[in-house]
Amino acid sequence: MLTIEPNEIHVWLAFPDELHDTGLLAAYEQLMTQEEKNRQRQFVFEKDRHQYTVTRALVRTTLSHYSAIHPADWRFCKNEYGKPEIANTAVKDSLRFNVSHTKGLIICGVARRHAIGVDVENIYRRNAVLNIAKRYFSPQEIMNLEALPEKRQKEVFFCYWTLKEAYIKARGMGLSFPLEKFSICLADNEPLGISFDPDVNDQSDRWRLWLFKPTDNHYMALAVCPEGARLGKVTFMKTVPLQQHEVFLFEANSLNYLHERKDKDE
Ligand SMILES: CC(C)(COP(=O)(O)OP(=O)(O)OC[C@H]1O[C@@H](n2cnc3c(N)ncnc32)[C@H](O)[C@@H]1OP(=O)(O)O)[C@@H](O)C(=O)NCCC(=O)NCCS
């Protein structure tokens, strides 16, 4: 069993393209509720069924690292916007999680009591990023992107995108939250930040944001509302659910770590 202190964030990473063992995949299916099995069967493409199955196994086995609850025994409820939370009464007030999946990578962020949101995106998936930005981003973010040389735009677009998604996922409100009414501050030599239009009910200093590039193809963002706690470092674990896990260290020579917002008093 692992412990997670109130000042810690753990992020578990599963690489679905590396998981092919049919026995293991069958064991993952055994962990799912009937409702999850029904949903899994509704996916038309095998790759989507696979992604769904590994996601369920990742969530269930990850949470069981922090509690005596068996992976098959986790139960979940959703808020009015669809954010899944733990329903098991023994732990529902002391463990929070959030999941994100994209081609080639699935992540599950875990915290004690803090609201947490995570997002991972595969950067080769989208082109015409300015058009997408003009639809979803704030005027400030669009202006910043337009000012960049074209070859930098896609990279910065994904920084904005993943951080914005992580924030709205931490809030648990999905796309009902107005994406254009808050801005991510990504300036060089400045901590990662977030600012809100005056009519948005939130404050910048409630939030800590992180941005990482765990592989050449992926950007990954975390948003956590520490509510007074002094958050320590984020720990990453690479896992093959039900089999093994190890601390995941990004390769040192490829600028994988982008920004970390420091506590103001550090
Ligand atoms: C549903 C949404 C919360 C995330 O969607 P997404 O980025 O496509 O998908 P992700 O893989 O990051 O996250 C999906 C997971 O988030 C969780 N989730 C669902 N609703 C959620 C909510 N309201 N809040 C937080 N998490 C939520 C679920 O666990 C879900 O996975 P599951 O269905 O397998 O359990 C929502 O933000 C969305 O639809 N975004 C679309 C992307 C977009 O247009 N972004 C605009 C540019 S920033």
PDBQT file of the ligand as one rigid body, heavy atoms in Angstrom, charges set to zero:
ROOT
HETATM    1  C1  LIG A 301     -15.400  16.019 -20.749  1.00  0.00    +0.000 C 
HETATM    2  C2  LIG A 301     -14.306  17.019 -20.551  1.00  0.00    +0.000 C 
HETATM    3  C3  LIG A 301     -14.281  17.306 -19.078  1.00  0.00    +0.000 C 
HETATM    4  C4  LIG A 301     -12.925  16.448 -20.906  1.00  0.00    +0.000 C 
HETATM    5  O1  LIG A 301     -12.930  15.906 -22.145  1.00  0.00    +0.000 OA
HETATM    6  P1  LIG A 301     -11.641  15.512 -22.977  1.00  0.00    +0.000 P 
HETATM    7  O2  LIG A 301     -10.546  16.494 -22.825  1.00  0.00    +0.000 OA
HETATM    8  O3  LIG A 301     -12.132  15.223 -24.328  1.00  0.00    +0.000 OA
HETATM    9  O4  LIG A 301     -11.192  14.117 -22.354  1.00  0.00    +0.000 OA
HETATM   10  P2  LIG A 301     -10.162  13.684 -21.246  1.00  0.00    +0.000 P 
HETATM   11  O5  LIG A 301      -9.621  12.407 -21.697  1.00  0.00    +0.000 OA
HETATM   12  O6  LIG A 301      -9.181  14.733 -20.833  1.00  0.00    +0.000 OA
HETATM   13  O7  LIG A 301     -11.085  13.465 -19.960  1.00  0.00    +0.000 OA
HETATM   14  C5  LIG A 301     -12.108  12.529 -19.977  1.00  0.00    +0.000 C 
HETATM   15  C6  LIG A 301     -12.322  12.082 -18.536  1.00  0.00    +0.000 C 
HETATM   16  O8  LIG A 301     -12.609  13.196 -17.711  1.00  0.00    +0.000 OA
HETATM   17  C7  LIG A 301     -13.515  12.804 -16.693  1.00  0.00    +0.000 C 
HETATM   18  N1  LIG A 301     -14.622  13.746 -16.727  1.00  0.00    +0.000 N 
HETATM   19  C8  LIG A 301     -15.816  13.688 -17.355  1.00  0.00    +0.000 A 
HETATM   20  N2  LIG A 301     -16.528  14.790 -17.093  1.00  0.00    +0.000 NA
HETATM   21  C9  LIG A 301     -15.774  15.567 -16.298  1.00  0.00    +0.000 A 
HETATM   22  C10 LIG A 301     -15.963  16.850 -15.673  1.00  0.00    +0.000 A 
HETATM   23  N3  LIG A 301     -17.100  17.541 -15.798  1.00  0.00    +0.000 N 
HETATM   24  N4  LIG A 301     -14.960  17.351 -14.921  1.00  0.00    +0.000 NA
HETATM   25  C11 LIG A 301     -13.812  16.669 -14.747  1.00  0.00    +0.000 A 
HETATM   26  N5  LIG A 301     -13.573  15.449 -15.305  1.00  0.00    +0.000 NA
HETATM   27  C12 LIG A 301     -14.548  14.923 -16.062  1.00  0.00    +0.000 A 
HETATM   28  C13 LIG A 301     -13.939  11.368 -16.983  1.00  0.00    +0.000 C 
HETATM   29  O9  LIG A 301     -13.215  10.509 -16.109  1.00  0.00    +0.000 OA
HETATM   30  C14 LIG A 301     -13.506  11.164 -18.410  1.00  0.00    +0.000 C 
HETATM   31  O10 LIG A 301     -13.034   9.889 -18.727  1.00  0.00    +0.000 OA
HETATM   32  P3  LIG A 301     -13.972   8.589 -18.724  1.00  0.00    +0.000 P 
HETATM   33  O11 LIG A 301     -15.246   8.979 -19.399  1.00  0.00    +0.000 OA
HETATM   34  O12 LIG A 301     -13.189   7.559 -19.445  1.00  0.00    +0.000 OA
HETATM   35  O13 LIG A 301     -14.160   8.265 -17.257  1.00  0.00    +0.000 OA
HETATM   36  C15 LIG A 301     -14.621  18.325 -21.265  1.00  0.00    +0.000 C 
HETATM   37  O14 LIG A 301     -13.723  19.303 -20.816  1.00  0.00    +0.000 OA
HETATM   38  C16 LIG A 301     -14.628  18.270 -22.767  1.00  0.00    +0.000 C 
HETATM   39  O15 LIG A 301     -15.520  17.735 -23.384  1.00  0.00    +0.000 OA
HETATM   40  N6  LIG A 301     -13.641  18.816 -23.435  1.00  0.00    +0.000 N 
HETATM   41  C17 LIG A 301     -13.545  18.779 -24.904  1.00  0.00    +0.000 C 
HETATM   42  C18 LIG A 301     -12.251  19.373 -25.394  1.00  0.00    +0.000 C 
HETATM   43  C19 LIG A 301     -12.404  20.824 -25.834  1.00  0.00    +0.000 C 
HETATM   44  O16 LIG A 301     -13.157  21.174 -26.719  1.00  0.00    +0.000 OA
HETATM   45  N7  LIG A 301     -11.606  21.718 -25.243  1.00  0.00    +0.000 N 
HETATM   46  C20 LIG A 301     -11.625  23.106 -25.576  1.00  0.00    +0.000 C 
HETATM   47  C21 LIG A 301     -10.265  23.715 -25.660  1.00  0.00    +0.000 C 
HETATM   48  S1  LIG A 301      -9.498  24.040 -24.117  1.00  0.00    +0.000 SA
ENDROOT
TORSDOF 0
